[in-house]
């Protein structure tokens, strides 16, 4: 539910006592064409109506849609595409042009003549472009043909941004009308602050969490080609403005934000704890290649019996383990965190997301110890409450939060995830992601 509406003008954004710099970014490379002209082309459809058109079929009717540019490529966080927004939704336009912001900067009104263009999808997000290729991926509008489809209007224009709580946007599938629109999320922070916005090697997800939120899962996604890639994420809390999107992989839908630059991140407040606590340790397996063995600094990936190890799964990586097709009658596999210091808080918990497929006699359990020395069989482990939910549908992700016994407070601990299976009757596959140790 919308809680608050903000107008991003050329000067300020205000909500109660919160103030933002202009959303229409200006600088030494400000577009030359600051025209006030609006050709006032008759608009036949809203963005929501265009989004409802068939996917993969060229538009043959004289469809015209209009909107304000809310995302461009000025900071390098977007490439050869821009996004427009009207009062009904947002639409991504794929255009084979560099430095798109010189023609279509944030704040410019544009008209899109859709006849001859095609709607496609990537990761669950709808895109508008010049047909589909042999892989059914959207083809960008050729640069030489841009003026046939895209008509500039006046610049700059105010941009309306709605403000939400973290929980209101934590489920991307319940917020279809918000996709590809600018949103502001209040009372949020980075789960692991102080890291570069993106790794130099590739586009990176950084987890966000809400102060007092009950949900999890929203990530800030940043290209390694963005100008702010090496800058570090702030440690405080506050409001973040960004383009709201999602990425769908299998049955999992991850809500994502893209910022235009770091002025969209206003975390000047003191760091807060979520409903489940302050994050002391976390791992989201970002950057792992599908089916490669999980190898992370400080982690142990150990086959106690058999030879099966945890591997990365999916295009939005997580850790998975199975005895399926192993040919091994006894499989015991451990994934063990680095040491985590449980001090400074009254209670502690383990939080994660888990799922499984084809349940049988195989199990995945979580344990805690203070004595891990490289051999899980020689350590003294205390089993935690169940981290899987019986009876759920195959590959249905569940948020899990279990307490760590009070006897471990003030100590350095290791969390171990133990899979037990067999090639005969215990071949179920388990997956885990977004592992956190929380203090409260």
C-alpha positions as CSV (number, residue, x, y, z in Angstrom):
1,X,0.0,0.0,0.0
2,X,1.3,3.4,-0.9
3,X,2.1,5.4,2.2
4,X,3.5,8.7,0.8
5,X,4.0,10.4,-2.5
6,X,7.0,12.5,-3.3
7,X,7.6,14.9,-6.2
8,X,11.1,15.0,-7.4
9,X,11.5,18.5,-8.8
10,X,14.6,20.1,-10.3
11,X,15.4,21.3,-6.8
12,X,14.3,19.1,-3.9
13,X,12.4,16.1,-2.8
14,X,10.8,16.4,0.6
15,X,8.8,13.9,2.8
16,X,8.1,15.1,6.3
17,X,11.6,16.2,7.4
18,X,13.5,14.2,4.7
19,X,15.1,16.3,1.9
20,X,16.7,15.1,-1.3
21,X,18.8,16.7,-4.0
22,X,17.3,17.1,-7.4
23,X,16.4,13.9,-9.3
24,X,17.2,15.6,-12.6
25,X,20.9,15.2,-12.5
26,X,23.0,18.1,-13.8
27,X,26.7,18.6,-14.3
28,X,29.3,19.5,-16.9
29,X,27.8,17.1,-19.4
30,X,24.3,18.5,-19.1
31,X,22.4,17.9,-22.4
32,X,22.7,20.7,-24.9
33,X,19.1,20.4,-26.0
34,X,17.2,21.9,-23.0
35,X,14.2,22.7,-25.2
36,X,10.8,23.6,-23.8
37,X,9.0,22.4,-26.9
38,X,6.4,19.7,-26.6
39,X,5.1,18.5,-30.0
40,X,2.0,17.3,-28.2
41,X,1.6,14.1,-30.3
42,X,-1.8,12.5,-29.5
43,X,-1.2,9.6,-27.0
44,X,-3.3,6.5,-27.7
45,X,-2.2,4.3,-24.8
46,X,-0.9,4.4,-21.3
47,X,2.2,2.5,-20.3
48,X,0.1,0.0,-18.4
49,X,-1.9,-0.7,-21.6
50,X,1.3,-1.1,-23.7
51,X,2.7,-3.6,-21.1
52,X,-0.5,-5.6,-21.4
53,X,0.1,-6.2,-25.2
54,X,1.3,-9.6,-26.4
55,X,4.9,-10.5,-25.9
56,X,7.0,-11.5,-28.9
57,X,4.6,-10.0,-31.5
58,X,5.4,-6.9,-33.5
59,X,2.9,-4.0,-32.8
60,X,1.0,-3.3,-36.0
61,X,-1.4,-0.6,-34.7
62,X,-0.6,3.1,-34.5
63,X,0.2,3.0,-30.8
64,X,1.7,6.1,-29.1
65,X,2.7,6.2,-25.5
66,X,4.3,9.1,-23.6
67,X,6.3,9.3,-20.3
68,X,9.1,11.0,-18.4
69,X,12.6,9.5,-18.5
70,X,13.4,8.2,-15.0
71,X,16.6,6.2,-15.7
72,X,19.3,6.8,-18.2
73,X,22.9,5.8,-18.8
74,X,24.7,8.8,-17.4
75,X,26.4,7.0,-14.5
76,X,27.1,3.8,-16.5
77,X,24.7,1.8,-14.3
78,X,22.5,1.2,-17.3
79,X,23.7,0.4,-20.8
80,X,22.0,1.1,-24.1
81,X,18.6,1.4,-22.6
82,X,16.5,4.0,-20.7
83,X,13.2,3.9,-18.8
84,X,10.1,6.1,-19.0
85,X,7.3,6.4,-16.5
86,X,3.8,7.7,-16.5
87,X,1.0,7.6,-13.9
88,X,0.3,3.9,-14.7
89,X,3.7,2.3,-14.8
90,X,7.2,2.2,-16.3
91,X,8.6,0.9,-19.5
92,X,12.2,0.0,-20.5
93,X,13.3,1.1,-24.0
94,X,16.3,-0.7,-25.6
95,X,18.2,1.5,-27.9
96,X,21.5,0.8,-29.7
97,X,23.1,4.1,-28.7
98,X,25.9,5.2,-26.4
99,X,25.5,8.2,-24.1
100,X,21.8,8.0,-24.3
101,X,21.5,10.7,-21.6
102,X,22.6,13.3,-24.1
103,X,19.3,12.9,-26.0
104,X,17.0,11.3,-23.3
105,X,18.2,12.5,-19.9
106,X,16.3,11.9,-16.7
107,X,13.5,14.4,-16.6
108,X,12.9,14.6,-20.4
109,X,9.4,13.9,-21.7
110,X,9.4,11.6,-24.7
111,X,6.8,10.0,-27.1
112,X,7.2,6.5,-28.3
113,X,5.7,5.5,-31.6
114,X,5.3,1.8,-31.0
115,X,4.2,0.6,-34.4
116,X,6.9,-1.8,-35.7
117,X,8.4,-2.4,-32.2
118,X,8.1,-5.6,-30.2
119,X,7.7,-6.4,-26.5
120,X,10.2,-9.0,-25.1
121,X,11.2,-10.2,-21.6
122,X,14.4,-10.7,-19.7
123,X,14.4,-12.1,-16.2
124,X,10.7,-11.5,-15.9
125,X,10.9,-7.8,-16.9
126,X,9.2,-6.5,-20.0
127,X,11.3,-4.6,-22.6
128,X,10.4,-2.7,-25.7
129,X,12.7,-3.0,-28.7
130,X,13.1,-3.7,-32.4
131,X,12.0,-7.4,-32.6
132,X,13.5,-10.5,-31.2
133,X,16.6,-12.4,-32.2
134,X,17.0,-16.2,-32.6
135,X,17.3,-16.6,-28.9
136,X,14.0,-14.7,-28.4
137,X,16.0,-11.9,-26.8
138,X,15.0,-8.3,-27.5
139,X,16.8,-6.5,-30.2
140,X,17.7,-2.9,-29.5
141,X,16.3,-0.1,-31.7
142,X,19.0,0.7,-34.2
143,X,20.6,4.1,-33.6
144,X,19.9,5.3,-37.2
145,X,16.2,4.5,-36.7
146,X,15.7,6.1,-33.3
147,X,13.9,9.2,-34.6
148,X,11.4,7.0,-36.3
149,X,10.2,5.7,-32.9
150,X,11.3,8.2,-30.2
151,X,10.3,11.8,-30.2
152,X,11.8,14.3,-27.8
153,X,9.6,16.7,-25.8
154,X,10.3,19.3,-23.1
155,X,13.0,19.0,-20.5
156,X,13.2,19.0,-17.5
157,X,10.0,17.7,-15.9
158,X,9.2,16.8,-12.3
159,X,9.2,13.0,-11.5
160,X,6.7,11.6,-9.0
161,X,8.2,9.1,-6.6
162,X,6.1,7.1,-4.2
163,X,7.6,6.2,-0.8
164,X,7.2,2.7,0.7
165,X,8.3,0.7,3.7
166,X,10.7,-2.2,3.1
167,X,8.0,-4.8,3.7
168,X,5.7,-3.2,1.1
169,X,8.2,-3.9,-1.7
170,X,9.8,-7.2,-0.4
171,X,7.5,-9.2,-2.7
172,X,8.1,-8.3,-6.3
173,X,5.3,-10.5,-7.6
174,X,2.8,-8.5,-5.5
175,X,4.1,-5.2,-6.9
176,X,3.8,-5.7,-10.7
177,X,2.5,-2.2,-11.2
178,X,5.6,-0.7,-9.5
179,X,8.1,-2.4,-11.8
180,X,10.3,-0.1,-13.8
181,X,9.2,2.9,-11.7
182,X,11.2,5.1,-9.3
183,X,10.4,4.3,-5.7
184,X,11.8,5.5,-2.4
185,X,12.2,3.0,0.5
186,X,12.4,4.5,3.9
187,X,14.1,3.2,7.1
188,X,16.5,0.9,5.3
189,X,20.2,0.1,5.3
190,X,22.8,-2.2,3.7
191,X,23.1,-5.6,5.4
192,X,26.9,-5.5,4.9
193,X,28.0,-1.9,4.6
194,X,31.4,-0.6,3.7
195,X,31.8,-2.7,0.5
196,X,32.2,-1.4,-3.1
197,X,28.9,-0.9,-4.8
198,X,30.0,-3.5,-7.3
199,X,32.9,-5.9,-7.6
200,X,35.3,-5.0,-10.5
201,X,34.6,-8.3,-12.2
202,X,30.9,-8.1,-12.7
203,X,27.5,-6.7,-11.9
204,X,26.9,-7.2,-8.1
205,X,24.0,-7.5,-5.7
206,X,24.2,-5.9,-2.3
207,X,21.5,-6.9,0.2
208,X,19.3,-4.2,1.7
209,X,17.3,-4.7,5.0
210,X,14.6,-2.7,6.6
211,X,14.6,-1.3,10.1
212,X,11.9,-3.2,11.8
213,X,10.9,-5.1,8.7
214,X,9.7,-8.7,8.8
215,X,10.6,-9.5,5.2
216,X,13.9,-9.8,3.4
217,X,15.2,-10.1,-0.1
218,X,15.5,-6.7,-1.7
219,X,18.9,-6.2,-3.4
220,X,20.7,-3.2,-4.9
221,X,22.1,-4.2,-8.2
222,X,25.0,-2.3,-9.6
223,X,27.0,-2.6,-12.8
224,X,30.8,-2.9,-12.6
225,X,30.9,-0.3,-15.4
226,X,29.2,2.3,-13.3
227,X,31.2,5.4,-12.4
228,X,30.5,4.7,-8.7
229,X,31.6,1.0,-8.8
230,X,34.6,1.4,-6.4
231,X,32.7,3.7,-3.9
232,X,31.8,1.9,-0.7
233,X,28.2,1.5,0.6
234,X,27.4,3.7,3.6
235,X,27.1,2.3,7.1
236,X,24.0,4.3,8.2
237,X,20.3,4.0,7.5
238,X,17.8,6.2,5.8
239,X,16.0,6.4,2.5
240,X,17.1,5.0,-0.9
241,X,15.6,6.0,-4.2
242,X,15.9,3.6,-7.2
243,X,14.3,2.0,-10.1
244,X,12.3,-1.0,-8.9
245,X,12.7,-4.2,-10.9
246,X,12.8,-7.9,-10.4
247,X,14.8,-10.9,-11.6
248,X,12.9,-14.2,-12.0
249,X,14.9,-17.5,-11.9
250,X,12.8,-20.6,-11.7
251,X,10.3,-20.1,-8.9
252,X,12.3,-17.4,-7.3
253,X,11.6,-13.7,-7.9
254,X,14.1,-11.3,-6.5
255,X,13.2,-7.6,-6.0
256,X,16.0,-5.3,-7.3
257,X,16.8,-1.6,-7.2
258,X,19.0,0.3,-9.6
259,X,20.2,3.7,-8.4
260,X,21.1,6.5,-10.9
261,X,24.1,7.5,-8.8
262,X,25.1,7.6,-5.1
263,X,23.0,10.7,-4.4
264,X,20.0,8.4,-4.5
265,X,21.3,6.7,-1.3
266,X,20.7,8.9,1.8
267,X,21.8,6.8,4.7
268,X,22.8,9.6,7.1
269,X,20.9,8.2,10.1
270,X,22.2,5.8,12.7
271,X,22.4,2.2,11.9
272,X,19.4,0.2,13.1
273,X,18.4,-3.3,13.8
274,X,15.7,-5.2,11.8
275,X,12.9,-7.0,13.5
276,X,15.1,-10.1,13.7
277,X,18.2,-8.2,14.8
278,X,21.4,-6.6,13.7
279,X,23.4,-8.5,11.1
280,X,26.7,-9.8,12.5
281,X,27.5,-12.0,9.5
282,X,25.9,-12.7,6.1
283,X,26.5,-14.5,2.8
284,X,24.4,-14.4,-0.3
285,X,26.7,-16.4,-2.6
286,X,26.9,-13.5,-5.2
287,X,29.3,-14.2,-8.0
288,X,29.4,-17.9,-7.9
289,X,29.3,-19.7,-11.3
290,X,26.5,-22.3,-11.7
291,X,27.5,-25.8,-10.7
292,X,31.0,-24.7,-9.5
293,X,32.1,-25.9,-6.1
294,X,31.3,-23.3,-3.4
295,X,34.6,-21.8,-2.4
296,X,34.5,-18.7,-0.2
297,X,37.1,-17.1,2.0
298,X,36.9,-18.6,5.5
299,X,34.2,-21.1,4.6
300,X,34.7,-24.9,4.7
301,X,33.1,-27.2,2.1
302,X,33.8,-30.7,3.4
303,X,32.7,-34.2,2.4
304,X,32.7,-36.1,5.7
305,X,31.4,-39.2,3.9
306,X,31.4,-39.8,0.1
307,X,32.7,-37.1,-2.1
308,X,29.7,-34.7,-2.7
309,X,30.3,-31.0,-2.0
310,X,28.0,-28.0,-2.1
311,X,27.9,-26.2,-5.5
312,X,26.5,-22.9,-6.7
313,X,23.1,-23.0,-8.3
314,X,21.1,-20.7,-10.5
315,X,21.9,-17.4,-12.3
316,X,21.2,-15.6,-9.0
317,X,23.5,-17.9,-7.0
318,X,22.8,-19.9,-3.9
319,X,24.4,-23.1,-2.4
320,X,22.9,-26.5,-3.2
321,X,23.7,-30.1,-2.3
322,X,22.3,-33.5,-3.4
323,X,23.1,-37.1,-3.5
324,X,21.2,-37.6,-6.7
325,X,23.2,-39.6,-9.3
326,X,26.1,-39.7,-6.9
327,X,26.4,-43.5,-6.9
328,X,27.4,-43.2,-3.3
329,X,25.5,-45.1,-0.5
330,X,26.7,-42.7,2.3
331,X,26.8,-39.0,1.7
332,X,27.5,-36.6,4.5
333,X,28.5,-33.1,3.4
334,X,29.1,-29.9,5.4
335,X,29.1,-26.2,4.5
336,X,30.6,-24.3,7.5
337,X,30.8,-20.6,8.0
338,X,33.8,-18.6,9.1
339,X,34.0,-17.8,12.8
340,X,31.3,-15.4,14.0
341,X,31.7,-13.4,17.2
342,X,28.5,-13.5,19.3
343,X,29.0,-10.5,21.5
344,X,27.3,-7.2,22.2
345,X,23.7,-8.4,22.1
346,X,21.3,-10.3,24.4
347,X,20.1,-13.0,21.9
348,X,21.3,-14.4,18.6
349,X,19.7,-16.1,15.7
350,X,20.4,-17.8,12.4
351,X,18.4,-16.5,9.4
352,X,18.4,-17.9,5.9
353,X,16.2,-18.9,2.9
354,X,15.9,-22.5,2.1
355,X,14.2,-24.8,-0.4
356,X,14.3,-28.3,-1.7
357,X,13.2,-30.6,-4.5
358,X,11.9,-34.2,-4.5
359,X,11.9,-34.8,-0.8
360,X,12.7,-38.2,0.5
361,X,14.9,-39.5,3.3
362,X,17.7,-37.0,2.7
363,X,18.0,-34.2,5.3
364,X,19.7,-30.8,5.7
365,X,20.3,-29.6,9.3
366,X,22.0,-26.7,10.9
367,X,24.4,-26.9,13.8
368,X,26.6,-24.6,15.9
369,X,29.9,-25.2,17.6
370,X,32.8,-23.3,19.2
371,X,35.3,-26.1,18.5
372,X,35.6,-26.5,14.7
373,X,39.2,-27.3,13.7
374,X,38.9,-28.5,10.1
375,X,37.3,-31.9,10.8
376,X,33.5,-31.7,11.3
377,X,33.4,-35.3,12.6
378,X,35.8,-34.4,15.4
379,X,33.8,-31.3,16.5
380,X,31.1,-31.1,19.1
381,X,28.0,-29.8,17.4
382,X,24.7,-28.5,18.8
383,X,21.7,-29.0,16.5
384,X,19.5,-25.9,15.9
385,X,15.8,-25.9,15.1
386,X,14.8,-27.1,11.7
387,X,15.9,-25.0,8.7
388,X,13.6,-26.7,6.2
389,X,9.8,-26.8,6.2
390,X,8.2,-30.2,5.6
391,X,5.4,-30.5,3.1
392,X,6.2,-27.5,1.0
393,X,6.1,-27.6,-2.8
394,X,9.2,-28.4,-4.8
395,X,11.5,-25.4,-5.0
396,X,9.3,-23.1,-2.9
397,X,11.7,-20.8,-1.0
398,X,11.0,-20.2,2.7
399,X,12.4,-17.6,5.1
400,X,13.8,-19.3,8.2
401,X,14.8,-17.8,11.5
402,X,16.0,-20.0,14.4
403,X,17.5,-19.2,17.7
404,X,21.1,-19.9,18.7
405,X,21.2,-21.2,22.3
406,X,22.0,-18.6,24.9
407,X,25.0,-20.7,26.1
408,X,26.9,-19.6,23.0
409,X,26.6,-15.9,23.8
410,X,30.0,-14.1,24.2
411,X,31.8,-16.8,22.2
412,X,33.2,-17.3,18.7
413,X,31.1,-19.8,16.9
414,X,30.8,-21.6,13.6
415,X,27.5,-22.5,11.9
416,X,27.5,-25.8,10.0
417,X,25.0,-27.0,7.4
418,X,25.0,-30.8,7.2
419,X,23.5,-32.8,4.4
420,X,22.8,-36.5,4.9
421,X,21.8,-38.6,1.9
422,X,22.4,-41.6,-0.2
423,X,22.1,-42.6,-3.9
424,X,19.4,-45.0,-2.8
425,X,16.2,-43.5,-1.3
426,X,17.8,-40.3,0.0
427,X,18.6,-38.2,-3.0
428,X,16.6,-35.0,-2.3
429,X,18.2,-31.7,-3.3
430,X,18.5,-28.8,-0.8
431,X,19.3,-25.2,-1.5
432,X,20.2,-22.3,0.9
433,X,20.7,-18.6,0.4
434,X,20.9,-15.3,2.2
435,X,22.5,-16.8,5.3
436,X,22.8,-14.3,8.3
437,X,23.7,-14.4,11.9
438,X,21.8,-11.8,13.9
439,X,22.2,-10.2,17.2
440,X,19.3,-8.6,19.2
